[in-house]
């Protein structure tokens, strides 16, 4: 069954196709004969309750620098699409939240992946706190007294923005780090929201595992190892991708969170696990598909499209 598929993303010209999961999904959709359309979030509009977008027909090929071709732009109701992939990257700001409200108007008549209402209600660093027993000790606050008390209890901590992504502005603070006051001032001036403070996990030097779940089931994983001299293992920050298998503890984590993901219509999810500790549940624009396949793992893009097609056929 050929589907009409629109992808809402940062402009396709800007992506790195070697590591971009959206591109893996587009290649697989095209291989299956689905018609692809491209638009950026700023090209959406709602008039009198109907949601439109200025879309361009899209073809893709796995060739860096020549990876896409766009056709003539046309303004259409998004209800003409069978599927919309909501794949723009955070920041998870009010523009992002507004996009989820607009897409909620067309879902589920048009299947939006992931469910936009639950994407809005499940920010990765907050949703994960529904499973505190799976996590390292975690504080969400901007209150100086709360943060000082947390540091006093655990000593070595990590501070990061609540709505950040890609490892940006992630800092480790040791118990005697004299930069804490300055960093607190910087965060206070930069971020209006609370931020995340977690107990530092020394085992991060051995890797931060990205596990992909498809419709609530573990599908594959890649271990991301920080580069020398860096705390962050994100591949966009120089982390190295290594093949890996899932441990019993990681399978337990997936089994615990899987039912909630299915219930919320979160078909494509990436979780981060360090030394058996769940740190984030990424529902906006998870990465890892291409790295997992390149390292000999499963073709998760194909699994995702199997689930999408089954939903559309139901």
C-alpha positions in Angstrom: 0.0 0.0 0.0 1.6 3.2 -1.2 1.3 6.1 1.3 1.6 9.8 1.1 4.2 10.8 3.7 5.1 14.3 4.7 8.2 14.9 6.8 8.3 18.0 9.1 12.0 18.6 9.7 14.8 21.2 9.7 15.6 21.7 6.1 16.9 18.6 4.5 19.9 20.5 3.0 21.3 20.9 6.6 21.4 17.3 7.8 24.4 15.0 8.0 23.0 11.9 6.2 25.6 9.5 7.8 24.1 9.9 11.2 20.6 11.2 10.6 17.8 8.8 11.6 15.2 10.9 9.6 17.2 10.2 6.4 17.2 6.5 7.2 13.4 6.6 7.5 13.1 8.5 4.2 15.3 6.1 2.3 13.2 3.1 3.6 9.9 4.9 2.8 11.0 5.6 -0.7 12.3 2.0 -1.1 8.7 0.8 -0.3 7.2 3.1 -2.9 5.7 5.7 -0.6 5.4 9.3 -2.0 7.5 11.7 0.1 6.9 15.4 0.8 9.1 17.8 2.7 8.4 21.0 4.7 9.9 22.9 7.5 7.9 23.8 10.6 7.7 27.5 9.7 5.7 26.6 6.6 2.7 25.3 8.6 -0.4 27.4 9.1 -3.9 26.9 10.5 -6.9 28.7 9.1 -10.3 28.4 10.5 -9.3 25.2 12.2 -7.7 23.5 9.2 -4.0 22.9 9.1 -2.0 23.5 5.9 1.7 23.3 4.9 3.7 24.4 1.9 5.2 21.0 0.9 7.6 20.0 -1.8 7.8 16.5 -3.4 11.0 14.9 -2.2 13.3 12.2 -3.6 16.4 11.0 -1.7 19.5 9.1 -2.4 22.3 7.9 -0.2 25.0 10.3 -1.5 26.4 13.1 0.6 26.1 16.5 -1.0 23.5 15.2 -3.5 21.2 13.5 -1.1 17.8 15.1 -2.1 15.8 16.6 -4.8 12.8 18.9 -4.2 9.9 19.5 -6.5 7.6 22.5 -6.9 6.2 23.9 -3.6 2.4 23.5 -3.1 0.1 24.6 -0.3 -2.0 21.6 0.8 -4.2 20.6 3.8 -2.1 18.1 5.8 -5.1 15.9 6.1 -4.3 14.9 2.5 -1.3 13.0 3.9 -1.5 9.5 5.2 1.5 10.0 7.5 3.4 13.0 8.9 6.8 12.3 10.4 7.4 15.0 13.1 11.2 15.1 13.0 12.5 18.6 13.6 15.2 18.8 16.2 14.7 20.5 19.5 15.1 23.0 21.3 11.8 22.1 22.8 10.6 25.6 23.0 7.2 27.3 22.5 7.6 27.0 18.7 8.0 23.3 19.1 5.0 23.1 21.5 2.9 25.1 19.0 3.8 22.7 16.2 2.5 19.8 18.4 -0.8 21.6 18.9 -1.2 22.1 15.1 -0.4 18.5 14.3 -2.8 17.3 17.0 -5.6 18.8 14.9 -4.9 16.2 12.1 -4.0 13.2 14.2 -5.0 10.3 14.1 -6.8 10.8 10.7 -3.4 11.5 9.5 -1.0 9.4 11.5 1.6 11.6 13.1 4.7 9.9 14.3 5.2 10.3 17.2 1.8 11.2 18.6 2.1 15.0 18.9 0.1 15.4 22.1 2.2 12.9 23.9 5.4 14.3 22.4 4.4 17.6 24.0 3.6 16.0 27.3 6.7 13.8 27.5 9.8 16.1 27.4 12.7 13.6 27.5 14.2 14.8 30.8 10.8 15.0 32.6 9.1 11.9 31.2 11.9 9.8 32.4 11.2 10.8 36.0 8.1 8.6 35.9 10.6 5.8 36.4 12.7 7.1 39.3 13.8 3.7 40.4 15.5 3.1 37.0 17.4 6.4 37.2 20.4 7.9 39.0 19.5 10.4 41.7 18.1 13.4 39.9 17.0 16.9 40.8 15.0 19.3 38.6 15.3 22.8 40.0 16.8 26.2 39.6 16.7 26.9 43.4 20.2 27.5 44.7 19.5 25.9 48.1 18.1 22.7 46.5 21.1 22.4 44.2 23.6 23.0 47.0 21.9 20.3 49.1 22.0 17.9 46.3 25.7 18.6 45.7 26.4 18.2 49.4 24.7 14.7 49.3 26.3 13.4 46.1 29.4 15.5 45.6 30.2 14.8 41.9 27.2 15.9 39.8 26.2 16.8 36.2 24.2 19.9 35.4 22.4 20.3 32.0 19.5 22.3 30.5 16.1 20.7 31.0 15.2 21.3 27.3 18.6 21.0 25.7 19.7 18.3 23.2 22.8 16.9 21.6 24.9 17.2 24.7 24.9 21.0 24.6 25.7 22.8 27.9 26.3 19.6 29.9 28.8 20.2 32.7 30.3 18.0 35.4 30.9 19.6 38.8 33.1 17.9 41.3 32.4 18.4 45.0 35.1 21.1 45.3 34.7 22.7 41.9 35.0 26.5 42.4 33.2 27.2 39.1 29.8 26.2 40.6 28.8 29.8 41.5 29.7 31.1 38.1 28.0 28.2 36.3 24.8 28.7 38.5 24.8 32.4 37.4 25.3 31.5 33.8 22.5 29.0 33.8 20.2 31.4 35.7 20.8 34.1 33.0 20.5 31.7 30.1 17.6 29.4 30.9 14.2 30.5 32.2 13.3 26.9 33.0 14.7 24.7 35.8 17.6 22.5 34.9 18.7 19.0 35.6 21.2 18.0 38.2 22.2 14.3 38.4 24.7 12.2 40.3 27.7 11.8 38.0 28.2 8.3 36.8 31.9 7.5 36.3 31.1 4.6 34.0 30.1 7.1 31.3 33.8 6.8 30.2 32.9 3.3 29.0 29.9 4.6 27.1 26.4 6.0 27.1 24.2 3.4 25.4 21.5 4.6 23.0 18.7 1.9 22.8 16.0 2.2 20.2 12.5 1.0 21.0 9.9 0.5 18.3 6.3 0.6 19.5 7.5 -0.1 23.0 9.9 -3.0 22.1 13.7 -3.0 22.2 14.9 -3.1 18.6 18.7 -2.4 18.8 21.4 -0.3 20.4 24.7 1.5 19.9 27.3 2.3 22.6 28.5 5.9 22.3 31.9 6.4 23.9 33.1 9.9 24.8 36.2 11.3 23.0 39.3 11.9 25.0 38.9 14.8 27.3 35.1 15.1 26.9 32.3 14.2 29.3 29.7 13.9 26.5 29.2 10.8 24.4 26.8 12.3 21.9 28.0 11.4 18.4 27.4 15.0 17.3 30.0 16.0 20.0 32.6 13.5 18.8 31.5 10.4 20.6 32.5 7.1 18.9 29.9 4.6 18.0 30.6 1.0 19.1 28.5 -2.2 18.6 26.8 -3.5 21.7 24.3 -6.0 23.0 21.6 -5.4 25.6 22.2 -6.5 29.2 19.6 -8.1 31.4 19.3 -4.8 33.2 18.7 -2.9 30.0 16.1 -5.4 28.8 14.4 -4.9 32.2 14.4 -1.1 31.6 12.8 -1.6 28.2 10.2 -4.0 29.5 9.3 -1.5 32.2 8.8 1.6 30.0 7.5 -0.2 26.9 3.8 -0.3 27.8 3.8 3.4 28.6 5.4 4.2 25.2 2.8 2.0 23.3 -0.1 3.6 25.3 1.1 7.1 24.3 1.6 6.3 20.6 5.3 6.8 20.8 6.4 4.5 18.0 10.0 5.6 17.6 11.9 6.3 20.9 15.5 6.4 21.9 16.5 5.9 25.5 19.9 6.6 27.1 21.4 4.2 29.6 24.7 4.6 31.5 25.9 1.6 33.6 22.3 0.3 34.0 20.8 3.8 34.8 18.1 5.3 32.6 19.0 9.0 32.0 16.7 10.1 29.2 13.7 9.0 27.1 14.0 10.8 23.7 10.7 11.1 21.9 11.2 14.1 19.7 14.0 13.3 17.2 15.9 10.3 18.3 19.1 9.4 16.5 21.0 6.1 16.2 19.4 4.1 13.3 22.2 4.5 10.8 24.9 3.8 13.3 23.2 0.6 14.5 22.8 -0.7 11.0 26.3 0.3 10.0 27.8 -1.6 12.9 25.9 -4.8 11.9 22.8 -4.4 13.9 19.2 -4.6 12.6 17.5 -2.4 10.1 15.3 -0.5 12.6 14.0 1.9 9.9 12.3 -1.1 8.3 10.8 -2.1 11.6 9.4 1.4 12.2 7.8 1.4 8.7 6.3 -2.1 9.4 4.6 -0.6 12.4 3.5 2.5 10.6 2.0 0.6 7.7 0.2 -1.8 10.1 -1.3 1.3 11.9 -2.5 2.7 8.6 -4.0 -0.6 7.4 -5.9 -1.2 10.7 
